[in-house]
Amino acid sequence: MKEKLFEKGDTVTWTSQASGTPKTKTGTVIYVLSTGERIPESVLAEGRAQFDMASMRSTREHPSYVVKVERTSKATGKPIKPFLYWPIVSQLEKVDATVKTDEVSYYPAA
């Protein structure tokens, strides 16, 4: 199987499931982890981690990516602290640069 490679700044999308509901997320790769590398504290300061503490202390046996998903307050319409994800690499797909991220950033999968 060919390994998927992304770079810092790439826009990616993936679908995950929580409470039985699939959600498609789109965000920006903010950090590329080498095989066996832990997520640095400096990266975690860029948003709210959407993975548990045990995951933050663990490593993966392949390159992986921390992805930031920007958010907006429903009440004020202003930006709020983004979510940080450490998605499964095989589920990531690069988004065409001509697609605006805010059009597809977070919506339920069909």
Number of C-alpha atoms within 10 A of each C-alpha: 3 5 9 13 13 19 12 13 14 16 24 22 21 18 18 15 11 7 5 7 9 14 15 16 21 25 27 23 22 19 19 18 18 15 12 13 16 14 21 12 9 7 14 15 10 14 16 14 19 13 13 8 9 8 13 15 11 11 17 13 9 12 17 25 23 20 27 27 24 19 16 12 10 9 6 8 9 9 11 13 14 18 18 24 20 19 18 12 16 11 12 19 17 16 18 11 9 6 10 11 19 12 9 14 17 18 13 12 12 6
